[in-house]
């Protein structure tokens, strides 16, 4: 008597995993960054977080109704909309108005996700689509950086007109100012800007600097990233490749212009680098499938981010880098196809 052989398509997963369990792990991994944001930016952070998450859930529910889904609320249980809302919120300035957060979160879900067919069909990371739209539409709101509530009140600050918060330049803004000073007579001022960043590495690590509310505390993001790696929710390939690509470009820049560039550590801890490397670039829907593809993708994200930071006008380039690499992910998958056992390489 012949035994029955069951053949199923990939992926073949050795442990029980579901979309919900993966997304729940991501939310838990982001918990340290959320707690740090609440600690440093208090009520403002809570309002932005709640607004983005609730708007993301409502937007997906309304899209399901528009698509005449039998159970419009069913897809909300996979927590993917929650993850999009949290990541978007953490990538926004704490003082951004609630109405702008609503627009950005709705745009992330409707245009960045549901227009393509929902989870698994989107080409671009939805949260970064929303952040890019807000940056293009409300540039001033997206570059008003609130000073953390724990900062020494004696620290020199600049009052922001029209807001309740007190703002200060971010480390990457200082870096951009240094790079813009090309006159030989401005070398001393250029050094001041660059050294101002490197003198505050400890604050970058702990989060006591102005910036997007979930990107300032490197320690919280590293803890969350390690959790995801231990849980095997993500692999190390994309985060490591992203950080290596960033470090290589930053080192070359530092060697070529030692008086006007910040250190490698400053670039790794500054801006969205850690949040992006662990929680955005590793999005399984928009990242390559093979290990070789992941290395290419991560290196591309790091190099593109640094190219924008150093050469472009915008001090932070991660969101543009991730969207660009999302666009070429199908090409990377095509170039890095696995060869089946006994098969011929793809031409």
C-alpha positions in Angstrom: 0.0 0.0 0.0 1.4 3.4 -1.0 1.7 6.1 1.6 0.2 9.5 0.9 2.7 12.3 0.2 1.4 15.8 0.7 3.2 18.5 -1.2 2.5 22.2 -0.3 4.0 25.5 -1.6 6.4 27.6 0.3 7.0 29.1 2.7 7.7 26.1 4.9 7.8 27.3 8.5 9.1 25.1 11.2 7.2 26.8 14.0 3.7 28.1 14.3 3.6 31.7 13.0 0.9 33.9 11.8 0.6 37.5 10.5 -0.8 38.5 13.9 2.0 36.9 15.9 4.6 38.6 13.7 2.9 42.0 14.0 2.5 41.5 17.7 6.2 40.9 18.0 6.9 44.1 16.1 4.6 46.1 18.4 6.4 44.6 21.5 9.7 45.4 19.9 8.6 49.0 19.4 7.4 49.2 23.0 10.8 50.5 24.4 10.8 53.3 21.8 7.2 54.1 22.6 7.9 54.3 26.3 11.0 56.5 25.6 8.8 58.8 23.5 6.2 59.1 26.2 9.0 59.7 28.8 10.7 62.4 26.8 7.8 64.1 25.1 4.9 63.3 27.5 1.4 64.2 26.4 2.4 65.3 22.9 3.8 61.8 22.2 0.7 60.1 23.6 -1.6 62.2 21.4 0.4 61.5 18.2 0.6 57.8 18.9 -3.1 57.4 19.7 -4.1 59.5 16.7 -2.0 57.6 14.2 -3.1 54.2 15.4 -6.8 54.9 15.7 -6.8 56.6 12.2 -5.0 53.7 10.7 -7.5 51.2 12.0 -10.5 53.3 11.0 -9.0 53.9 7.5 -8.5 50.2 6.9 -12.0 49.4 8.2 -13.6 52.1 5.8 -11.5 50.7 2.9 -12.8 47.2 3.6 -16.4 48.6 3.6 -15.7 50.3 0.3 -14.4 47.0 -1.1 -17.5 45.3 0.1 -15.7 42.8 2.3 -18.1 40.5 4.2 -16.4 41.3 7.5 -14.8 44.8 7.3 -13.2 44.5 10.7 -11.6 41.1 10.1 -8.3 42.4 8.7 -7.9 44.7 11.7 -7.1 41.6 13.9 -3.8 40.9 12.1 -2.4 44.1 13.7 -0.7 45.3 10.5 -2.6 48.6 10.6 -1.5 49.0 14.2 2.1 48.5 13.3 1.8 51.1 10.4 0.2 53.6 12.8 2.9 53.1 15.5 5.8 53.3 13.0 4.4 56.4 11.4 3.8 58.1 14.8 7.4 57.3 15.9 8.7 58.9 12.8 6.8 62.2 13.3 7.8 65.3 15.4 6.1 65.2 18.8 4.6 68.7 18.3 2.9 67.9 14.9 -0.9 68.8 15.1 -3.3 66.0 15.5 -5.0 66.8 12.2 -1.7 66.4 10.3 -1.2 63.0 12.0 -4.7 62.0 10.9 -3.9 62.9 7.3 -0.6 61.1 7.3 -2.0 57.9 8.9 -5.0 57.8 6.5 -2.7 58.4 3.5 -0.4 55.5 4.7 -3.3 53.0 4.8 -5.4 54.1 1.9 -2.7 55.0 -0.6 0.3 53.1 0.8 -1.5 49.8 1.4 -5.2 49.4 0.5 -4.9 50.8 -3.0 -2.6 48.0 -3.9 -4.9 45.3 -2.5 -4.2 45.3 1.2 -1.5 43.5 3.3 0.9 41.5 1.2 0.2 43.4 -2.0 1.7 46.8 -1.3 4.9 47.7 -3.1 6.1 50.4 -0.7 6.2 50.6 3.1 2.9 52.2 4.1 4.3 54.2 7.0 7.1 55.7 4.9 4.5 56.6 2.2 2.6 58.6 4.8 5.7 60.3 6.2 6.9 61.3 2.7 3.5 62.8 1.9 3.5 64.8 5.1 7.1 66.0 4.5 6.1 67.1 1.0 2.9 68.8 2.1 3.8 70.3 5.5 7.5 70.8 5.5 7.6 73.3 8.4 5.5 71.0 10.6 7.7 68.1 9.8 10.9 69.9 10.8 9.8 71.5 14.1 11.7 69.5 16.7 10.5 69.6 20.3 13.1 69.7 23.1 12.6 66.7 25.4 10.9 67.4 28.7 13.9 66.1 30.6 16.4 68.5 29.0 18.2 70.9 31.4 16.1 74.1 31.4 19.4 76.1 31.4 20.3 74.7 28.0 20.2 77.4 25.2 17.1 77.0 23.2 15.2 78.8 20.4 11.5 79.5 20.9 9.4 78.4 18.0 6.8 81.0 16.9 3.3 79.7 16.7 3.8 76.6 18.9 3.7 75.8 22.5 6.9 73.8 22.4 10.5 74.9 22.5 12.6 73.6 19.6 16.2 73.0 18.8 18.2 71.7 15.8 18.7 68.0 15.4 22.2 66.5 15.2 21.7 65.8 11.5 20.7 69.4 11.0 24.0 70.5 12.5 25.8 68.1 10.2 24.0 69.6 7.2 25.0 73.1 8.3 28.6 72.0 8.6 28.6 70.5 5.1 27.2 73.7 3.6 30.1 75.8 4.9 32.6 75.4 2.0 34.5 78.7 2.4 38.0 78.2 3.8 37.4 81.0 6.2 34.5 79.1 7.7 36.5 76.0 8.8 36.3 77.0 12.4 32.5 77.3 12.3 32.3 74.1 10.4 34.2 72.3 13.1 31.8 73.7 15.7 28.8 72.2 14.0 30.4 68.8 13.4 31.8 68.6 16.9 28.5 69.7 18.4 27.1 66.4 17.2 29.9 64.2 18.3 29.9 65.9 21.7 26.3 64.7 22.3 26.7 61.0 21.4 25.5 60.1 24.8 22.3 62.1 24.4 21.8 60.5 21.0 22.1 57.1 22.6 19.7 57.9 25.5 17.2 60.1 23.7 17.7 63.6 25.2 17.8 65.4 21.9 15.2 67.0 19.6 13.9 64.9 16.7 11.2 62.6 15.6 9.7 61.2 18.8 10.7 57.5 18.2 14.1 58.1 16.6 16.0 59.9 19.3 16.6 57.1 21.8 19.1 54.7 20.3 19.1 52.4 23.4 15.3 51.8 23.1 15.6 50.9 19.4 18.5 48.6 19.9 16.7 46.7 22.7 13.6 46.4 20.5 15.7 45.2 17.6 17.5 42.6 19.7 14.1 41.3 20.8 13.0 40.8 17.2 16.2 39.0 16.4 15.9 36.7 19.4 12.3 35.9 18.5 13.5 35.3 14.9 10.7 37.7 13.7 13.4 39.3 11.5 16.8 38.1 10.3 20.0 39.9 10.9 20.8 40.4 7.2 19.0 43.6 6.4 19.7 45.5 9.6 23.4 44.6 9.5 23.7 45.4 5.8 21.9 48.7 6.3 24.2 49.7 9.2 27.3 48.5 7.3 26.3 50.5 4.2 25.8 53.6 6.3 29.1 53.1 8.2 31.1 52.7 5.0 29.8 55.9 3.4 30.1 57.8 6.7 33.7 56.7 7.1 34.6 57.7 3.5 32.9 61.1 4.1 34.8 61.6 7.3 38.1 60.7 5.7 37.4 63.0 2.7 36.2 65.9 4.8 37.4 65.5 8.4 36.6 69.1 9.4 33.0 69.2 8.1 31.5 65.7 8.8 30.2 64.0 11.9 31.5 60.6 13.1 30.3 57.2 11.9 28.6 56.7 15.3 26.8 60.0 14.9 25.3 58.9 11.6 24.3 55.5 13.0 22.6 57.0 16.0 21.2 60.0 14.2 17.9 60.3 12.4 15.8 57.3 11.5 18.7 54.9 11.0 18.1 52.5 13.9 14.3 52.6 13.7 14.6 52.0 9.9 17.2 49.3 10.1 15.3 47.1 12.6 11.6 48.0 12.0 11.1 49.5 8.5 13.7 47.9 6.1 12.8 44.5 7.5 9.2 44.7 6.4 8.6 41.2 4.9 6.2 42.5 2.3 8.5 45.1 0.7 11.9 43.5 1.3 13.7 40.9 -0.9 13.1 37.2 -0.2 16.6 35.7 -0.5 19.6 36.3 1.8 21.7 37.6 -1.0 18.9 40.0 -2.0 18.6 41.1 1.6 22.3 42.1 1.7 21.9 44.1 -1.6 18.8 45.7 -0.3 20.2 46.7 3.1 23.5 48.0 1.6 21.4 50.0 -0.9 19.3 51.6 1.9 22.4 52.6 3.9 24.3 54.0 1.0 21.2 55.9 -0.4 20.5 57.3 3.0 24.0 58.6 3.4 24.0 60.0 -0.2 21.0 62.1 0.6 22.4 63.2 4.0 25.7 64.3 2.6 24.9 65.4 -1.0 21.2 66.3 -0.9 19.5 69.2 0.6 17.5 67.3 3.2 19.4 66.3 6.4 17.7 62.9 6.7 17.2 60.6 3.8 16.1 57.2 5.2 12.4 57.5 4.1 13.4 58.3 0.5 16.1 55.5 0.6 13.6 52.9 1.8 11.0 53.8 -0.8 13.6 53.8 -3.6 14.8 50.3 -2.6 11.2 49.1 -2.2 10.7 50.0 -5.9 13.7 47.9 -7.0 12.9 45.0 -4.7 11.2 43.0 -7.5 14.4 43.5 -9.6 16.5 42.3 -6.8 14.3 39.2 -6.3 14.6 38.5 -10.0 18.4 38.8 -10.0 18.7 36.7 -6.8 16.4 33.8 -7.6 17.3 30.5 -5.9 18.2 27.6 -8.1 16.0 24.5 -7.4 17.9 21.2 -6.6 19.0 19.8 -10.0 17.8 22.8 -11.9 19.5 25.3 -14.1 20.4 28.8 -13.1 18.0 31.5 -14.3 19.3 33.6 -17.1 
